[in-house]
């Protein structure tokens, strides 16, 4: 969605919290009212929760207030009419200061249809490739080509992911099981270096999921979804303001039998927060998330297998009834906001995660333990320097492993494990890591509506791994560290109230996940149970890139648009590579590739086709062109990087009526996808169609919907995790998308 043009200026940001529909009949005493504005605004702390109390009913029309006038001069009238922005619109106004591509997804729009996984929530976002297979939470998620080689059911790479500004991404990557799409207010998608202010320096940028609070939730709410493939999902939630405190809690439960064999999935989760406002300047909020999941694992299929029968599972996973279990991941966090004065504030954040994993996929199990901590500090202030508005932020983010390990045990006594007792320990691996980012950014208005951004960060990164059992010389603990300088510069020019241009040149850095070190190491060889497993860690360099970005956003003639072009020169991209050691056992490993280039176009367009008597017929479209390729690689020359489609389009025609009825028909179109680095094997292109209809009771928190997905029952590969060299053969590297499915939902809320 294009940026909101309600509040272009980034200084002071508080001034942009009410829409420009304010109409002021100015007279001599109006100056007194304007001068009182900053003091009045300071009462609305940047925590943002209390000032949205008037928006307690999310579906109600925006509340209108009349500001108190100063003592009027005789014969003079002063009238101020404003309306409060929604939480999502406030977030859009905050992101307006960025000299690059960023969007906000309003949860209200997402809730009008099925909410199975985050792939539903991240739809219609140009530059974002988010696909689910089998209904599991382990999405294939990539922004601008980040994490191309990371398959499903792995910690995500290349994107800083957050809950309410608190990092969920750890030195091991991002555990995905906590990302339940229900219970959100909105989601911020910050592409590439535009996540800099959060400390997100990765190639893909950042995604920030912002949860509901007692200020914007219904006191009692229930939601149920059900449909094809044995799918059902329930949610009970409650939120309320009690004096200076407020709370929100959401409990979800889901089950899905699966479209494909061996994709049965179930989950249970809790999402809660508690906020307290000590006064108009100091507020704090505590967060808690818990989720347990169990997802069947069908393996991967070839292209012909998907086209012929996408419901089949790969042998031997079908016989082994492979499954991935997250027995109970926990997230504890706190964010405290201190408004020092009317021009500056301090935000302090902390979180702790415990993410145990039990992977029962192959002949041996993988039991993982991860406990991590993270801390953030952000100081922002607004000044006038030599007559120019200036907005400065100083920040720090740290994520560190407290405990990280992996143990492999015998699961199926077959092959080289024949005769071994079930559960016998085969290998134990340890991991460690810390990532520390110090970042400084300044936006200065050089002249009217032209803002210059200068920024820089220093990153200290340390990763380690070892194999203490069975111990060999190669298994000694291996540690690597680095200090990196990451600069950024950009501009933002508001040509008119309807059109904006922006651009930036930015560096990015993506360290390998701590477990990647082991996957890059040497192997156990010989006639031993551990044969083929990594016996130690290998050296990996940080992936770095220089990205050039330019774009425009605006609205005119019933159209809202955003258009961005970017070009990234990438060094040491983390992909599949072949080393002499891995070649000896016929395998590729996770490693640093030769130089690559990522470039693309991200375009979105929202058009009001026809509006009459409170009804609207609209069209929204999102298109992504992605050209990722090697630069003169010794083996692959200038081949395209596989795994992500070059062209990806989503479009929907939508009807909204004043009576509450709505309907949408949408299409998803993908070009063919490379399935191997040698460009001899591809997943075919596809197009699928979906229908969504529903009804929202005007003025009430009640909703019903019906969704029909993949109307033509198309067989297609939703996910491709590329192989190394196919040589024209069909590799099992694809997972199918769902066939024809019908889903219905009901939501009831009461205050």
C-alpha positions in Angstrom: 0.0 0.0 0.0 1.3 3.5 -0.8 2.3 5.7 2.0 -0.2 7.9 3.7 0.1 11.5 2.6 -1.8 12.9 5.6 1.4 13.8 7.4 4.5 14.2 5.2 6.8 15.9 7.7 8.8 13.6 9.9 9.4 16.4 12.4 8.0 16.4 14.9 6.3 13.1 14.3 3.7 13.8 17.0 2.3 16.6 14.8 1.2 14.0 12.4 -1.2 12.0 14.6 -4.4 13.7 13.5 -5.5 13.9 9.9 -5.3 17.1 7.9 -9.0 17.3 7.8 -8.5 19.8 10.6 -10.0 23.1 9.6 -9.0 26.2 11.6 -10.7 29.5 11.2 -7.7 31.6 12.2 -7.9 34.8 14.1 -5.5 36.7 16.4 -5.9 34.2 19.3 -5.4 31.2 17.0 -1.6 31.6 17.7 -2.2 30.8 21.3 -4.0 27.6 20.3 -1.2 26.6 18.0 1.4 27.3 20.7 -0.5 25.0 23.1 -0.4 22.2 20.6 3.0 20.7 21.6 2.0 20.6 25.3 -1.3 19.0 24.4 0.5 16.5 22.2 2.9 15.5 24.9 0.0 13.9 26.8 -0.2 11.3 24.1 2.9 9.2 24.9 4.6 7.4 22.1 3.7 4.1 23.6 0.6 4.7 21.5 -1.7 2.6 23.6 -3.5 5.1 25.8 -4.0 7.7 23.1 -6.0 5.1 21.1 -8.6 4.6 23.9 -11.2 6.5 21.8 -10.6 3.9 19.1 -11.7 1.1 21.4 -14.1 -0.2 18.8 -12.0 -1.1 15.7 -14.9 -1.3 13.3 -16.5 1.9 14.3 -16.1 5.1 12.3 -13.2 7.3 13.4 -14.1 9.3 16.4 -14.3 13.1 15.9 -13.3 15.5 18.6 -13.4 19.2 18.9 -10.3 20.6 20.4 -10.7 23.0 23.4 -10.2 26.6 22.2 -8.1 29.3 23.8 -10.0 32.2 25.4 -11.6 33.9 22.3 -11.2 37.5 21.4 -14.5 39.3 21.1 -16.2 38.7 17.7 -13.9 35.8 16.8 -14.8 32.1 16.2 -12.2 29.3 16.3 -13.3 25.8 15.1 -11.1 22.8 15.1 -12.4 19.5 13.6 -10.2 16.5 13.6 -10.5 12.7 13.5 -8.2 10.2 15.1 -6.1 8.0 12.8 -6.4 4.2 13.2 -3.3 2.4 14.7 -2.4 1.2 11.2 -2.6 4.7 9.7 -0.5 6.0 12.6 2.1 3.4 11.8 2.1 4.5 8.1 2.6 8.1 9.1 5.6 7.1 11.2 7.1 5.2 8.2 6.7 8.2 6.0 10.2 9.5 7.1 11.9 6.5 5.5 13.7 7.2 2.2 12.7 3.8 0.8 10.0 1.1 0.5 7.9 0.2 3.5 4.3 -0.7 4.0 1.8 -1.4 6.7 -0.7 -4.3 6.6 -3.9 -3.6 8.5 -5.1 -6.7 10.4 -8.7 -5.6 9.9 -8.3 -6.3 6.1 -6.6 -9.7 6.7 -9.3 -10.8 9.1 -11.9 -10.6 6.3 -10.9 -14.0 5.1 -9.0 -17.2 6.2 -6.0 -16.8 8.6 -4.3 -20.1 8.4 -0.6 -19.0 8.4 1.4 -15.8 7.8 1.3 -16.5 4.1 -2.3 -15.2 4.3 -1.2 -12.1 6.2 1.7 -11.3 3.9 -0.2 -11.5 0.6 -0.2 -8.6 -1.8 3.1 -7.3 -0.7 5.5 -6.6 -3.6 9.0 -7.9 -3.1 7.8 -10.3 -0.4 7.6 -14.0 -1.4 5.7 -15.9 1.3 4.4 -19.3 0.5 3.1 -22.1 2.7 3.0 -25.8 1.9 1.0 -28.4 3.9 -0.5 -25.7 6.2 2.6 -25.5 8.4 4.1 -22.4 9.9 7.5 -22.9 8.3 7.0 -20.6 5.3 9.2 -20.1 2.4 9.8 -16.5 3.2 12.1 -14.2 1.2 12.4 -10.4 0.6 14.5 -9.2 -2.2 16.1 -12.7 -2.5 17.0 -13.1 1.2 17.4 -16.7 2.4 17.0 -18.3 -1.0 18.7 -21.6 0.1 16.8 -21.9 3.4 14.0 -24.5 3.1 10.8 -24.8 5.0 10.9 -25.9 8.6 14.2 -24.1 9.2 14.9 -21.0 11.2 14.4 -18.1 8.8 17.4 -16.1 7.5 18.0 -12.7 6.0 15.2 -10.8 7.7 14.9 -9.2 11.1 11.6 -10.3 12.5 10.1 -8.6 15.5 7.1 -8.6 17.9 6.2 -5.0 18.9 9.7 -3.7 18.0 11.4 -6.5 20.1 13.7 -8.8 18.0 12.6 -12.4 17.6 15.5 -13.1 15.3 18.4 -14.7 17.2 22.0 -15.7 16.3 20.5 -18.9 15.0 18.0 -17.1 12.7 14.2 -16.7 13.4 12.2 -19.5 15.0 8.9 -19.4 13.2 6.4 -21.2 15.4 5.5 -18.2 17.5 4.1 -16.2 14.5 0.4 -16.8 14.9 -1.4 -14.4 12.6 -4.4 -13.8 14.8 -4.2 -11.2 17.6 -2.4 -8.6 15.5 -3.3 -4.9 15.0 -1.0 -4.4 12.0 2.3 -5.6 10.4 5.1 -3.4 9.2 7.1 -4.6 6.2 10.4 -2.8 5.8 12.2 -3.9 2.6 16.0 -4.0 2.5 17.9 -1.3 4.4 14.7 0.4 5.4 14.6 -1.6 8.6 17.7 0.3 9.7 16.0 2.2 12.5 15.1 -1.1 14.2 18.7 -2.3 13.8 17.8 -4.5 10.8 20.9 -4.6 8.6 20.1 -7.7 6.6 19.6 -7.9 2.9 15.8 -8.6 3.2 15.0 -5.9 5.8 12.5 -6.5 8.6 9.0 -7.4 9.5 7.4 -6.1 12.7 4.3 -7.7 14.0 2.3 -5.4 16.3 -0.1 -7.0 18.7 -3.5 -5.8 19.9 -3.8 -4.1 23.3 -6.6 -3.4 25.7 -7.0 0.0 24.0 -8.0 -1.4 20.6 -9.4 -4.9 21.3 -12.9 -6.0 22.1 -13.6 -6.9 25.7 -14.7 -10.4 24.6 -14.1 -11.9 21.2 -14.5 -15.3 19.6 -13.5 -16.5 16.2 -13.8 -19.8 14.4 -12.6 -21.0 11.0 -13.2 -24.4 9.3 -13.1 -26.0 5.9 -11.4 -28.4 3.6 -8.6 -30.8 4.5 -10.0 -31.2 8.0 -9.1 -27.6 8.9 -10.5 -25.9 12.0 -9.2 -23.0 14.0 -10.5 -21.3 17.1 -9.7 -18.1 18.9 -10.9 -16.6 22.2 -9.6 -13.2 23.2 -10.2 -10.4 25.6 -8.8 -6.9 26.1 -9.7 -4.0 28.3 -8.5 -0.8 29.9 -8.6 -0.7 33.7 -7.5 2.7 35.0 -3.9 3.3 34.1 -3.5 -0.4 33.1 -4.7 -2.5 30.2 -4.5 -6.1 29.1 -4.9 -8.2 26.1 -4.9 -12.0 25.8 -5.6 -14.3 22.9 -5.8 -18.1 23.0 -5.7 -20.0 19.7 -6.1 -23.7 18.7 -5.9 -25.2 15.3 -5.9 -28.6 13.5 -5.6 -29.5 9.9 -5.7 -33.1 8.5 -3.8 -32.0 5.4 -4.2 -31.8 1.6 -1.0 -33.8 1.1 -0.3 -37.1 2.8 1.8 -36.8 6.0 1.0 -33.0 6.4 -1.2 -33.3 9.5 -0.7 -30.2 11.6 -2.0 -28.9 15.0 -1.1 -26.0 17.2 -2.0 -24.3 20.5 -0.9 -20.8 21.4 -1.3 -17.9 23.9 -0.5 -14.3 23.1 -0.8 -11.8 26.0 0.4 -8.4 27.0 -0.1 -6.0 30.0 0.5 -2.3 29.8 0.8 0.4 32.5 1.0 4.2 32.2 2.7 5.7 35.2 2.1 9.2 33.8 1.9 11.1 30.5 5.6 10.6 30.0 6.4 7.0 31.2 4.7 3.8 30.1 5.7 0.1 30.0 4.3 -3.0 28.4 5.0 -6.7 29.2 4.6 -9.4 26.5 4.2 -13.1 26.6 3.8 -15.7 23.9 3.6 -19.4 24.0 3.0 -21.8 21.2 3.3 -25.6 20.6 3.0 -27.1 17.2 3.2 -30.5 15.5 3.7 -30.6 11.7 3.9 -33.7 9.6 6.8 -33.8 7.1 6.1 -35.2 3.6 9.5 -34.5 2.2 9.8 -33.2 -1.4 8.5 -34.2 -4.8 9.6 -33.9 -8.4 7.9 -31.8 -10.9 6.1 -34.7 -12.6 5.0 -36.1 -9.2 3.3 -32.8 -8.4 1.7 -32.5 -11.7 0.4 -36.1 -11.6 -0.5 -36.5 -7.9 0.4 -33.7 -5.5 -1.1 -35.5 -2.5 1.6 -38.1 -2.4 4.5 -38.0 0.1 8.1 -38.7 -0.6 9.4 -42.1 0.4 10.7 -43.0 2.9 9.1 -40.2 4.9 5.7 -41.7 4.3 6.7 -45.0 5.9 8.6 -43.2 8.7 5.6 -40.9 9.6 8.1 -38.0 9.8 7.1 -35.1 12.0 8.5 -31.8 13.4 7.5 -30.9 16.9 7.9 -27.6 18.7 6.8 -28.9 22.2 6.4 -25.4 23.7 8.2 -22.2 22.6 8.1 -19.2 24.9 8.7 -15.5 24.5 8.9 -13.0 27.3 9.4 -9.3 26.6 9.1 -5.8 27.9 9.2 -2.4 26.2 9.4 0.8 28.3 8.9 4.3 26.8 10.2 7.4 28.5 9.3 10.8 27.0 12.1 13.0 28.3 10.6 16.2 27.0 8.4 17.3 24.1 11.2 16.7 21.6 12.9 13.5 22.8 12.1 10.0 24.0 13.9 6.9 25.1 12.7 3.3 24.4 14.2 0.4 26.3 13.3 -3.2 25.3 14.3 -6.7 26.5 13.2 -10.2 25.6 14.0 -13.8 26.4 13.1 -16.9 24.2 13.1 -20.6 24.8 12.6 -22.6 21.6 13.0 -26.4 22.0 12.6 -28.4 18.8 12.1 -32.2 18.2 12.7 -33.2 14.6 11.7 -36.8 13.8 12.2 -36.7 10.1 14.9 -39.2 9.1 16.5 -42.4 10.5 17.9 -40.3 13.3 16.2 -37.6 15.3 17.4 -34.0 15.9 16.7 -32.6 19.3 17.5 -28.9 19.5 17.6 -26.5 22.5 17.8 -22.7 22.0 17.6 -20.1 24.8 18.4 -16.5 23.8 18.2 -13.0 25.1 17.8 -9.7 23.3 18.0 -6.0 24.2 17.2 -2.8 22.4 17.7 0.9 23.2 16.5 3.7 21.0 16.9 7.4 21.7 15.2 9.9 19.3 14.9 13.6 19.4 13.7 16.4 17.1 15.6 19.7 16.7 15.9 22.8 14.6 19.5 23.2 13.4 20.4 26.4 11.7 16.8 26.8 10.7 16.4 23.3 9.4 14.2 20.6 11.0 16.2 17.6 12.1 15.3 14.2 13.4 18.0 12.0 15.1 17.9 8.5 16.4 20.6 6.6 18.3 20.1 2.9 18.8 21.5 -0.4 20.0 20.4 -3.9 19.5 21.9 -7.1 20.9 20.8 -10.7 20.5 22.8 -13.5 22.2 22.6 -17.2 22.7 22.4 -18.4 26.3 22.2 -22.1 25.4 22.3 -23.6 22.0 22.8 -27.3 21.1 21.7 -30.2 19.0 21.6 -33.9 19.8 21.1 -36.7 17.2 19.6 -40.0 18.3 18.8 -43.3 16.6 15.2 -43.2 15.4 14.9 -46.0 12.8 17.4 -48.8 13.0 18.1 -49.2 9.3 21.0 -48.9 6.9 24.2 -48.0 8.7 22.2 -47.6 12.0 21.0 -51.3 11.9 21.4 -53.1 15.1 21.7 -49.9 17.3 19.3 -49.4 20.2 16.5 -46.9 19.7 17.4 -43.5 21.2 21.1 -44.1 21.3 23.0 -40.8 21.1 24.9 -40.5 17.8 26.2 -36.9 18.0 26.1 -33.8 20.1 26.7 -30.3 18.6 27.1 -27.0 20.5 26.5 -23.5 19.1 27.0 -20.0 20.3 26.6 -16.5 19.0 26.1 -12.8 19.7 25.2 -10.0 17.4 25.5 -6.4 18.5 24.5 -3.4 16.4 25.1 0.2 17.2 23.2 2.5 14.8 22.9 6.3 14.3 20.6 8.0 11.9 19.7 11.6 11.1 16.9 13.1 8.8 17.3 16.8 8.0 15.1 18.9 5.9 17.6 20.7 3.7 14.9 22.8 2.0 11.1 22.7 2.0 9.9 19.1 1.7 13.4 17.7 0.8 14.8 15.5 3.5 18.4 14.1 3.6 19.0 10.9 5.5 22.5 10.0 6.7 23.1 6.9 8.9 25.8 4.5 9.9 26.0 1.4 12.1 28.8 -0.7 13.6 28.2 -4.4 14.0 30.1 -6.8 16.3 29.3 -10.4 15.4 30.7 -13.6 17.0 29.6 -17.2 16.1 30.9 -20.6 17.3 30.2 -24.3 17.0 31.8 -27.5 18.1 31.1 -31.3 18.1 32.1 -32.6 21.6 30.6 -36.1 20.9 32.0 -38.2 19.4 35.1 -36.1 19.8 37.6 -35.7 17.0 40.2 -33.0 16.3 37.8 -31.5 13.8 35.1 -31.2 16.5 37.1 -28.7 18.6 35.1 -25.6 19.3 35.5 -23.2 16.4 34.9 -19.5 16.8 34.9 -16.5 14.4 34.2 -12.9 15.0 34.1 -9.6 13.0 33.6 -5.9 13.4 31.8 -4.2 10.4 30.9 -0.7 9.4 27.5 -0.3 7.7 26.7 3.2 6.2 23.5 4.4 4.6 22.4 7.6 2.8 19.2 8.6 1.2 16.7 11.4 0.3 13.0 11.9 0.4 11.4 14.7 -1.7 7.7 15.5 -1.4 7.1 17.0 -4.9 3.4 17.8 -4.1 0.9 16.6 -1.5 0.2 13.7 -3.9 3.6 12.6 -5.1 6.9 11.6 -3.4 10.3 10.5 -4.6 12.8 8.6 -2.5 16.1 6.9 -2.9 19.0 5.5 -0.9 22.4 3.8 -1.1 22.9 1.4 1.7 25.2 -1.4 2.9 23.8 -4.6 4.5 25.3 -7.4 6.4 23.9 -10.9 7.1 26.0 -13.1 9.3 25.5 -16.9 9.0 23.2 -18.5 11.5 25.2 -20.2 14.2 24.1 -23.7 13.0 25.3 -22.9 9.5 28.9 -23.3 10.7 28.4 -26.9 11.4 26.7 -27.5 8.1 29.8 -26.0 6.4 32.2 -28.3 8.3 33.9 -31.6 7.5 32.2 -35.0 7.6 32.5 -38.2 9.6 33.7 -40.9 7.2 34.1 -44.7 7.3 31.9 -47.5 8.5 30.5 -45.8 11.6 27.0 -44.8 12.6 27.9 -41.1 12.2 29.0 -41.4 8.6 27.7 -38.5 6.5 27.2 -36.2 9.6 29.3 -33.1 10.1 32.2 -33.8 12.4 33.1 -30.1 13.0 32.5 -26.6 12.0 33.7 -24.7 9.0 34.5 -21.0 8.4 31.8 -18.8 6.9 32.1 -15.2 6.0 29.4 -12.6 6.5 27.2 -11.9 3.5 27.4 -8.2 2.6 25.8 -6.1 -0.1 25.6 -2.6 -1.4 22.1 -1.7 -2.5 20.9 1.2 -4.7 17.2 2.0 -4.4 14.9 4.6 -6.0 11.2 4.8 -6.0 8.0 6.8 -5.9 4.7 6.7 -4.1 1.6 8.8 -4.2 -2.1 9.0 -5.1 -4.0 10.7 -7.9 -7.1 10.1 -10.1 -8.5 7.5 -7.7 -5.2 5.6 -7.7 -2.6 4.9 -5.0 0.7 3.6 -6.1 4.2 2.6 -5.0 7.0 1.8 -7.4 10.6 0.8 -6.4 13.6 -0.3 -8.3 16.6 -1.8 -6.4 20.0 -3.2 -7.4 22.2 -5.1 -4.9 25.8 -6.1 -5.4 26.2 -9.1 -3.1 29.4 -10.6 -1.8 29.7 -14.0 -0.1 26.0 -14.8 -0.5 25.0 -17.8 1.6 24.0 -20.5 -0.9 24.6 -24.1 -1.7 28.2 -24.7 -2.7 30.4 -27.7 -3.5 33.8 -28.1 -1.7 36.3 -30.9 -2.1 35.2 -32.4 1.2 31.5 -32.3 0.3 32.2 -33.5 -3.2 33.9 -36.6 -1.8 30.6 -37.7 -0.3 28.5 -36.4 -3.2 26.9 -33.5 -1.3 26.7 -29.7 -1.5 27.0 -27.6 1.7 25.8 -24.3 2.9 28.5 -21.8 2.1 29.7 -18.6 0.6 29.1 -18.2 -3.1 31.0 -16.1 -5.7 29.7 -12.6 -6.2 26.0 -12.3 -7.1 23.6 -9.5 -8.2 20.0 -9.0 -6.9 17.8 -6.5 -8.7 14.1 -6.1 -9.0 11.0 -3.9 -9.3 8.3 -3.8 -6.6 5.0 -2.2 -7.7 1.6 -1.9 -6.1 -1.5 -0.1 -7.4 -4.8 0.4 -5.7 -7.6 1.8 -7.9 -11.1 2.9 -7.1 -13.0 1.7 -10.2 -16.4 3.0 -9.2 -18.0 4.5 -6.1 -21.6 5.2 -5.6 -24.0 5.8 -2.6 -21.4 4.6 -0.1 -20.4 1.5 -2.1 -17.0 1.0 -3.7 -15.6 -1.3 -6.4 -11.8 -1.3 -6.3 -8.8 -3.1 -7.8 -5.6 -3.8 -6.0 -2.5 -5.2 -7.6 1.0 -6.2 -6.5 3.8 -7.1 -9.0 7.3 -8.2 -8.3 10.1 -8.6 -10.9 13.2 -10.4 -9.4 16.5 -10.9 -11.3 19.0 -12.7 -9.1 22.1 -14.1 -10.7 25.8 -15.1 -10.4 28.4 -12.8 -11.7 30.9 -14.8 -13.7 30.9 -17.9 -11.4 33.5 -20.5 -12.2 30.8 -23.2 -12.5 27.5 -21.4 -13.3 28.7 -18.3 -15.2 25.9 -15.8 -15.1 23.0 -18.2 -14.3 20.0 -17.0 -12.5 19.7 -18.0 -8.8 17.0 -20.7 -8.4 14.2 -21.0 -5.8 12.3 -17.7 -6.4 10.1 -16.8 -9.4 11.3 -14.0 -11.7 7.8 -12.7 -12.0 5.1 -12.8 -9.3 1.7 -11.1 -9.5 -1.3 -10.9 -7.2 -4.4 -9.0 -8.2 -7.9 -8.6 -6.6 -11.1 -6.9 -7.7 -13.1 -6.1 -4.6 -16.6 -4.8 -3.8 -17.5 -3.1 -0.5 -21.1 -2.0 0.2 -22.4 0.3 2.9 -24.7 -2.5 4.1 -21.6 -4.5 5.2 -21.5 -7.1 2.4 -18.1 -7.5 0.7 -16.7 -9.8 -2.1 -13.4 -10.3 -3.7 -12.0 -12.3 -6.6 -8.2 -12.6 -6.8 -5.5 -14.2 -8.9 -2.0 -15.3 -8.2 0.4 -15.7 -11.1 3.9 -17.0 -11.0 6.5 -17.6 -13.7 8.5 -20.8 -13.7 11.0 -21.3 -10.9 14.5 -22.6 -11.2 15.0 -25.8 -9.2 18.8 -26.2 -9.7 21.7 -24.0 -10.0 22.6 -25.3 -13.5 19.4 -24.0 -15.0 18.3 -27.4 -16.4 15.3 -28.0 -14.2 12.3 -25.8 -13.4 9.0 -25.8 -11.6 6.4 -24.8 -14.2 4.6 -21.4 -14.1 1.1 -21.3 -12.7 -2.0 -19.2 -12.1 -4.6 -19.8 -9.4 -7.8 -18.1 -8.6 -9.6 -17.5 -5.3 -12.9 -16.1 -4.1 -13.8 -14.4 -0.8 -17.2 -13.1 0.3 -18.4 -11.9 3.6 -20.6 -9.7 5.7 -19.8 -7.3 8.5 -22.6 -6.0 10.7 -22.4 -2.2 10.5 -21.5 -0.7 13.9 -21.0 -4.2 15.4 -18.1 -6.5 15.9 -19.7 -9.4 14.0 -18.5 -10.9 10.8 -18.9 -14.0 8.6 -17.0 -15.0 5.5 -16.6 -17.8 2.9 -13.4 -18.4 1.0 -12.9 -20.6 -1.9 -9.2 -21.1 -2.8 -7.7 -22.5 -6.0 -11.0 -22.6 -7.9 -9.5 -24.5 -10.8 -7.9 -27.1 -8.5 -4.5 -26.4 -10.2 -1.6 -28.7 -9.4 1.5 -26.5 -8.8 4.7 -26.2 -6.8 4.3 -23.6 -4.2 7.8 -24.0 -2.8 11.1 -24.9 -4.4 14.2 -25.4 -2.4 16.8 -25.7 -5.1 19.2 -28.6 -5.7 22.8 -28.1 -6.7 23.2 -29.7 -10.2 20.2 -31.4 -11.9 22.0 -32.2 -15.2 18.5 -32.4 -16.8 17.2 -34.9 -14.2 14.2 -34.4 -12.0 15.2 -33.7 -8.4 12.8 -34.0 -5.5 13.1 -30.4 -4.4 9.4 -29.2 -4.6 6.4 -29.0 -2.3 2.9 -28.6 -3.7 0.4 -25.9 -3.0 -3.1 -26.8 -1.8 -5.8 -27.9 -4.2 -9.4 -26.7 -4.3 -10.5 -25.7 -0.8 -13.6 -24.2 0.8 -13.4 -22.3 4.1 -15.8 -20.4 6.3 -15.4 -18.3 9.3 -17.4 -16.5 12.0 -16.2 -13.7 14.4 -18.2 -12.2 17.3 -17.0 -9.4 19.6 -18.6 -7.7 22.5 -17.7 -4.7 24.7 
